[in-house]
Amino acid sequence: MMEDNILKKNPKKTHLYKFHVQKGRMDVFADFEMPMWYKGIIPEHLAVRSHVGIFDVTHMGRMVVSGPEAETFLNYITSNNVSALTPLSAHYSTMCNEQGGIKDDFVLSRLEEERFFMVYNASNRKKNYGWIVSHSHSFDVETIDVSGNVAMFAVQGPETEQTLQKISSKDLSKIGRFKCGWTELAGIKTFISRTGYTGEDGFEIFVWDTPSTRPKKAVKVWNEILESGKEFGIEPCGLGARDTLRLETGMCLYGNDIDEDITPLEARLGFVVKLQKREFIGRNALAKQKVEGIKRKRVGIYMLEKGVPRSNYEVWKNKRKIGIVTSGTLSPVLKRGIAMAYVPTEYATEGEEVTVKIRDRFAKGKIAKFPFYDPLKYGYRRKQ
């Protein structure tokens, strides 16, 4: 508790703090003082959907797991099939508790045959590290928290590749979705992964061996990307736009849409649960839930009437409360209120009409599929 109070009074700062504090609206998130926006959430959101934007996401957690039993260990503590990863490929996955509840969701990259790189949520940095280490003692592995020694940026949007190619020593078109590799950006060695949290094409960039006390390399890469992206209308983006972008796409935010009381099956993340694996933490509970069927499901809600649904607003059907909104916003692309919520499975059918209690009134909405936008017009699957 004392440590939490100290962090609130003296939040951590990323390598780009001077840039952020000069140009952005700052607030504390996950113990870091971070930019919420620069020009504004809507223009930053639309820049990513139409062109390109860059986010500082150094506050997130990063860990390297290596050793002869690294694959076996990661298969034991995660739900996806780590054995299917080839070197320089990545996948999305979850870690679960024994009851099948989600401890965290993350992206895992295989750097080499016996070396892996995990990127997880900022709010879970301390919890994840302790939990992973506590389960590692029976395996021949080494776990290293590299969060404080690696700067992390996300460059997202349909013109990301063109932006980065101008300063990259590697042909980025050779790196497909959920693939990764090493390159030099502006002459500085970086690890890049074709992943992101916006639904758009893009890369996450890792400037290694760069503690925040020596930010020079990270600052150079950030500034060179901004300069390279000028012709495409690049915008520095804050965490506000990051939240609206992921919500529009249907991606979960830990602590809002998923937590240790929600399973991947209930969260519609069943594609990362590989029950055919011999053993992993939470497997028995998830296998049982799959046989018995889930009683609730994460859904999207598209508002048919004016109103912006927010977290903890009630969802109603037939004059009774059936669920709670976990995330909600006004979609900058659709110009409509959208939300995520958990409702009983019988009401989770696309097109099912519901109402959301917004302050003192009820507004009509309908159950919608993810993403909320037309994937042929927006997102990485769009038709060029």
C-alpha positions as CSV (number, residue, x, y, z in Angstrom):
1,M,0.0,0.0,0.0
2,M,2.8,2.4,0.8
3,E,4.5,1.6,-2.5
4,D,1.2,2.4,-4.3
5,N,0.9,5.8,-2.6
6,I,4.5,6.7,-3.5
7,L,3.9,5.8,-7.1
8,K,0.7,8.0,-7.2
9,K,2.8,11.0,-5.9
10,N,5.8,10.2,-8.0
11,P,4.7,8.4,-11.1
12,K,7.2,6.8,-13.4
13,K,8.2,8.5,-16.7
14,T,9.0,7.0,-20.1
15,H,11.9,8.0,-22.3
16,L,9.6,10.4,-24.2
17,Y,8.4,12.3,-21.1
18,K,9.8,15.7,-22.2
19,F,8.0,15.4,-25.5
20,H,4.8,14.3,-23.9
21,V,4.7,17.0,-21.2
22,Q,5.4,19.8,-23.7
23,K,2.8,18.7,-26.3
24,G,0.3,16.4,-24.6
25,R,-2.4,16.3,-21.9
26,M,-0.9,14.2,-19.1
27,D,-2.4,11.8,-16.6
28,V,-1.3,8.9,-14.5
29,F,-2.1,5.4,-15.9
30,A,-0.7,2.1,-14.5
31,D,1.8,4.1,-12.3
32,F,3.2,6.0,-15.3
33,E,2.6,9.7,-16.2
34,M,1.4,9.3,-19.8
35,P,-0.2,11.4,-22.5
36,M,-3.9,11.0,-22.8
37,W,-4.1,13.1,-26.0
38,Y,-2.2,15.8,-28.0
39,K,-4.6,17.4,-30.6
40,G,-7.5,15.4,-29.3
41,I,-8.8,11.9,-29.1
42,I,-11.0,12.1,-32.3
43,P,-8.3,13.6,-34.7
44,E,-5.8,11.1,-33.4
45,H,-8.2,8.2,-33.7
46,L,-9.1,9.2,-37.3
47,A,-5.4,9.6,-38.2
48,V,-4.8,6.0,-37.3
49,R,-7.8,4.7,-39.2
50,S,-7.0,6.7,-42.3
51,H,-3.3,7.3,-42.3
52,V,-0.8,6.6,-39.5
53,G,-0.2,7.4,-35.8
54,I,2.5,6.7,-33.3
55,F,2.0,5.8,-29.6
56,D,4.4,5.6,-26.8
57,V,3.6,2.3,-25.0
58,T,6.7,1.9,-23.0
59,H,4.6,1.6,-19.8
60,M,3.7,-2.0,-20.9
61,G,5.5,-5.0,-19.4
62,R,8.2,-7.0,-21.3
63,M,9.9,-10.2,-20.3
64,V,12.4,-12.6,-22.0
65,V,12.0,-16.3,-21.2
66,S,14.8,-18.5,-22.4
67,G,16.4,-21.9,-21.9
68,P,16.1,-25.6,-22.9
69,E,12.6,-25.9,-21.4
70,A,11.3,-22.5,-22.4
71,E,8.7,-23.9,-24.8
72,T,7.5,-26.5,-22.3
73,F,7.3,-23.9,-19.5
74,L,5.3,-21.4,-21.6
75,N,3.0,-24.1,-22.8
76,Y,2.3,-24.9,-19.2
77,I,1.5,-21.3,-18.1
78,T,-0.3,-20.1,-21.2
79,S,-3.4,-21.3,-23.1
80,N,-2.3,-21.1,-26.7
81,N,0.0,-23.6,-28.4
82,V,3.6,-22.3,-28.1
83,S,4.9,-25.2,-30.0
84,A,3.3,-23.9,-33.2
85,L,5.4,-20.7,-33.1
86,T,8.4,-20.7,-35.4
87,P,11.3,-18.4,-34.8
88,L,10.4,-14.7,-35.5
89,S,6.7,-15.3,-35.3
90,A,4.2,-14.3,-32.6
91,H,0.7,-15.0,-31.3
92,Y,-1.9,-13.6,-29.0
93,S,-2.6,-15.7,-25.8
94,T,-3.8,-15.7,-22.2
95,M,-2.5,-16.8,-18.9
96,C,-5.2,-18.3,-16.6
97,N,-5.6,-19.3,-13.0
98,E,-6.7,-22.8,-11.9
99,Q,-10.3,-21.8,-12.3
100,G,-9.8,-20.7,-15.9
101,G,-10.0,-17.0,-15.1
102,I,-7.8,-14.7,-17.1
103,K,-4.7,-13.5,-15.2
104,D,-3.7,-11.5,-18.3
105,D,-3.7,-11.4,-22.1
106,F,-0.5,-10.8,-24.0
107,V,1.5,-11.2,-27.2
108,L,4.3,-13.8,-27.2
109,S,7.1,-13.8,-29.9
110,R,9.6,-16.6,-30.5
111,L,12.9,-14.8,-31.0
112,E,14.9,-18.1,-31.3
113,E,14.3,-21.8,-30.8
114,E,14.8,-21.4,-27.0
115,R,14.2,-17.7,-26.5
116,F,10.8,-16.0,-26.2
117,F,9.6,-12.4,-25.7
118,M,6.4,-11.6,-23.9
119,V,4.6,-8.3,-23.9
120,Y,1.8,-7.9,-21.4
121,N,-0.4,-5.2,-19.8
122,A,1.0,-2.3,-17.9
123,S,-1.4,-2.7,-15.0
124,N,-0.2,-6.3,-14.5
125,R,3.6,-5.8,-14.7
126,K,4.3,-6.7,-11.1
127,K,1.7,-9.4,-10.8
128,N,2.7,-11.2,-13.9
129,Y,6.4,-11.2,-13.2
130,G,5.9,-12.7,-9.7
131,W,3.4,-15.3,-11.0
132,I,5.6,-16.4,-13.9
133,V,8.7,-16.6,-11.8
134,S,6.9,-18.6,-9.1
135,H,6.0,-21.3,-11.6
136,S,9.4,-21.4,-13.3
137,H,11.4,-23.1,-10.6
138,S,10.6,-26.7,-11.8
139,F,11.8,-25.9,-15.4
140,D,15.2,-25.2,-16.9
141,V,14.4,-21.6,-17.9
142,E,15.6,-18.1,-17.2
143,T,13.1,-15.3,-16.8
144,I,14.3,-11.7,-17.2
145,D,12.1,-8.6,-16.8
146,V,13.4,-6.2,-19.5
147,S,10.6,-3.7,-19.1
148,G,12.9,-1.0,-17.7
149,N,15.5,-1.5,-20.4
150,V,13.4,-1.4,-23.6
151,A,11.5,1.5,-25.1
152,M,8.3,0.5,-26.9
153,F,6.4,2.4,-29.6
154,A,3.3,1.4,-31.7
155,V,3.1,2.8,-35.2
156,Q,-0.4,2.0,-36.5
157,G,-2.5,2.7,-39.6
158,P,-2.7,1.9,-43.3
159,E,0.4,4.0,-44.1
160,T,2.6,2.6,-41.4
161,E,4.8,0.4,-43.7
162,Q,5.5,3.4,-46.0
163,T,6.4,5.6,-43.0
164,L,8.8,3.1,-41.5
165,Q,10.3,1.8,-44.7
166,K,11.9,5.2,-45.3
167,I,14.1,4.8,-42.3
168,S,14.4,0.9,-42.1
169,S,17.3,-1.2,-43.2
170,K,15.0,-4.2,-43.8
171,D,12.3,-4.7,-46.4
172,L,9.3,-4.5,-44.1
173,S,6.9,-6.0,-46.7
174,K,8.6,-9.3,-45.9
175,I,7.3,-9.2,-42.3
176,G,3.7,-10.5,-42.4
177,R,1.0,-10.1,-39.8
178,F,2.1,-11.6,-36.4
179,K,5.6,-12.0,-37.7
180,C,8.6,-10.1,-36.3
181,G,12.3,-9.5,-36.9
182,W,15.3,-7.2,-36.4
183,T,16.0,-4.1,-38.3
184,E,17.7,-0.7,-38.0
185,L,15.5,2.3,-37.8
186,A,17.3,5.6,-38.2
187,G,20.5,3.6,-37.8
188,I,19.5,2.1,-34.4
189,K,19.0,-1.6,-34.0
190,T,15.3,-2.4,-33.1
191,F,13.1,-5.4,-32.8
192,I,9.8,-5.0,-34.7
193,S,6.6,-7.0,-34.7
194,R,3.7,-6.7,-37.1
195,T,1.1,-6.5,-34.3
196,G,-0.9,-3.8,-32.5
197,Y,-4.0,-2.9,-30.5
198,T,-5.9,-0.8,-33.0
199,G,-7.3,-3.3,-35.6
200,E,-5.1,-1.6,-38.2
201,D,-2.0,-2.7,-39.9
202,G,1.0,-1.6,-38.0
203,F,4.2,-2.4,-36.1
204,E,5.2,-2.5,-32.5
205,I,8.8,-1.3,-32.1
206,F,11.2,-2.2,-29.4
207,V,14.4,-0.2,-28.8
208,W,16.6,-2.5,-26.7
209,D,19.2,-1.7,-24.2
210,T,17.8,1.7,-23.6
211,P,16.9,2.5,-20.0
212,S,14.9,5.6,-19.4
213,T,17.9,7.2,-17.7
214,R,19.6,7.1,-21.1
215,P,16.8,7.9,-23.5
216,K,18.8,9.2,-26.5
217,K,18.3,6.2,-28.8
218,A,14.6,6.0,-28.1
219,V,14.1,9.8,-28.6
220,K,15.9,9.6,-31.9
221,V,13.8,6.7,-33.2
222,W,10.6,8.5,-32.2
223,N,11.6,11.8,-33.8
224,E,12.7,10.1,-37.0
225,I,9.4,8.2,-37.3
226,L,7.5,11.5,-36.9
227,E,9.7,13.1,-39.5
228,S,9.3,10.2,-41.9
229,G,5.6,10.2,-41.5
230,K,5.0,13.9,-42.1
231,E,4.0,13.3,-45.8
232,F,1.4,10.8,-44.6
233,G,-0.1,13.1,-41.9
234,I,1.3,11.1,-39.0
235,E,0.0,12.2,-35.5
236,P,1.5,11.4,-32.1
237,C,-1.4,9.7,-30.3
238,G,-2.3,9.3,-26.6
239,L,-3.9,6.6,-24.6
240,G,-7.3,8.1,-25.2
241,A,-7.3,7.3,-28.9
242,R,-5.7,3.9,-28.1
243,D,-8.7,3.1,-26.0
244,T,-11.3,4.1,-28.6
245,L,-9.5,2.4,-31.4
246,R,-9.3,-1.0,-29.6
247,L,-12.9,-0.7,-28.5
248,E,-14.1,0.0,-32.1
249,T,-12.2,-3.2,-33.1
250,G,-13.6,-5.3,-30.3
251,M,-10.3,-5.8,-28.4
252,C,-10.4,-6.3,-24.6
253,L,-8.9,-4.1,-22.0
254,Y,-7.7,-5.9,-18.9
255,G,-9.5,-4.8,-15.7
256,N,-12.5,-3.7,-17.7
257,D,-13.5,-6.5,-20.2
258,I,-11.5,-9.3,-18.8
259,D,-10.1,-10.3,-15.4
260,E,-9.5,-13.3,-13.2
261,D,-13.3,-13.9,-12.8
262,I,-13.8,-14.2,-16.6
263,T,-12.6,-17.1,-18.7
264,P,-11.4,-16.8,-22.3
265,L,-14.4,-18.8,-23.4
266,E,-16.8,-16.2,-21.9
267,A,-14.7,-13.4,-23.3
268,R,-15.0,-14.9,-26.9
269,L,-11.2,-15.6,-26.9
270,G,-11.7,-19.3,-27.3
271,F,-9.3,-19.2,-30.3
272,V,-6.4,-18.9,-27.9
273,V,-7.5,-21.9,-25.8
274,K,-5.8,-25.1,-27.2
275,L,-7.4,-27.9,-25.1
276,Q,-5.5,-30.5,-27.1
277,K,-2.4,-29.5,-25.2
278,R,-1.5,-32.1,-22.6
279,E,-1.5,-29.7,-19.6
280,F,-1.7,-26.0,-18.8
281,I,-2.9,-24.0,-15.9
282,G,-6.6,-23.7,-16.0
283,R,-7.1,-26.4,-18.7
284,N,-9.4,-28.7,-16.6
285,A,-11.7,-25.8,-15.7
286,L,-11.9,-24.6,-19.3
287,A,-12.5,-28.1,-20.6
288,K,-15.3,-28.6,-18.2
289,Q,-16.8,-25.2,-19.1
290,K,-16.7,-26.0,-22.8
291,V,-18.6,-29.3,-22.2
292,E,-21.2,-27.7,-19.9
293,G,-21.5,-24.5,-22.0
294,I,-21.0,-20.9,-21.0
295,K,-23.7,-19.0,-19.3
296,R,-22.5,-15.5,-20.2
297,K,-20.7,-14.0,-23.2
298,R,-18.9,-10.8,-24.1
299,V,-20.9,-9.0,-26.8
300,G,-20.8,-5.7,-28.7
301,I,-23.6,-3.2,-28.4
302,Y,-24.3,-0.7,-31.2
303,M,-26.6,2.1,-30.0
304,L,-29.7,2.7,-32.1
305,E,-30.6,5.8,-30.2
306,K,-28.5,8.8,-29.1
307,G,-26.4,8.2,-26.0
308,V,-22.9,7.1,-25.1
309,P,-22.7,4.0,-23.0
310,R,-20.0,3.9,-20.3
311,S,-18.5,1.3,-18.0
312,N,-20.9,0.0,-15.4
313,Y,-24.0,1.1,-17.2
314,E,-26.8,-1.4,-17.0
315,V,-28.0,-3.5,-20.0
316,W,-31.7,-4.4,-20.0
317,K,-34.0,-6.7,-21.8
318,N,-37.8,-7.3,-21.3
319,K,-37.8,-4.8,-18.4
320,R,-35.1,-6.6,-16.4
321,K,-31.4,-6.1,-16.1
322,I,-29.4,-8.7,-17.9
323,G,-25.8,-7.3,-17.9
324,I,-23.3,-4.6,-17.3
325,V,-21.3,-2.5,-19.8
326,T,-17.6,-3.1,-19.3
327,S,-16.3,-0.5,-21.9
328,G,-18.1,2.1,-23.9
329,T,-17.5,5.2,-26.0
330,L,-18.7,7.3,-28.9
331,S,-17.2,5.7,-32.1
332,P,-15.3,8.4,-34.1
333,V,-15.8,6.4,-37.3
334,L,-19.5,5.4,-36.8
335,K,-20.5,8.5,-34.9
336,R,-22.6,6.2,-32.7
337,G,-22.3,5.0,-29.1
338,I,-20.7,1.5,-28.9
339,A,-20.0,-0.7,-26.0
340,M,-18.9,-4.1,-24.7
341,A,-20.9,-6.0,-22.1
342,Y,-21.5,-9.4,-20.7
343,V,-25.0,-10.8,-21.2
344,P,-26.6,-14.3,-20.7
345,T,-25.8,-16.5,-23.7
346,E,-29.4,-16.6,-24.8
347,Y,-29.3,-12.8,-25.5
348,A,-25.9,-12.8,-27.2
349,T,-27.2,-13.2,-30.8
350,E,-26.3,-10.6,-33.3
351,G,-29.2,-8.2,-34.0
352,E,-30.9,-8.9,-30.6
353,E,-32.3,-5.6,-29.4
354,V,-31.5,-4.4,-25.8
355,T,-31.6,-1.1,-23.9
356,V,-28.8,0.6,-22.0
357,K,-29.6,2.7,-19.0
358,I,-27.8,5.9,-19.6
359,R,-28.1,8.0,-16.4
360,D,-31.8,8.4,-15.9
361,R,-33.1,7.1,-19.3
362,F,-33.1,4.0,-21.4
363,A,-31.6,4.1,-25.0
364,K,-32.1,1.3,-27.6
365,G,-29.2,-0.7,-28.9
366,K,-28.6,-4.0,-30.6
367,I,-26.1,-6.8,-30.2
368,A,-23.4,-6.3,-32.8
369,K,-20.4,-8.3,-34.1
370,F,-16.8,-7.3,-33.8
371,P,-15.3,-5.2,-35.3
372,F,-18.0,-2.5,-35.1
373,Y,-16.8,-0.9,-38.4
374,D,-16.9,-2.4,-41.9
375,P,-13.7,-4.5,-42.1
376,L,-13.6,-3.9,-45.9
377,K,-13.3,-0.1,-45.3
378,Y,-11.2,0.0,-42.1
379,G,-8.7,-2.3,-40.4
380,Y,-5.9,-4.5,-41.6
381,R,-8.3,-6.6,-43.8
382,R,-9.5,-3.6,-45.7
383,K,-9.6,-3.6,-49.5
384,Q,-6.9,-1.2,-50.7
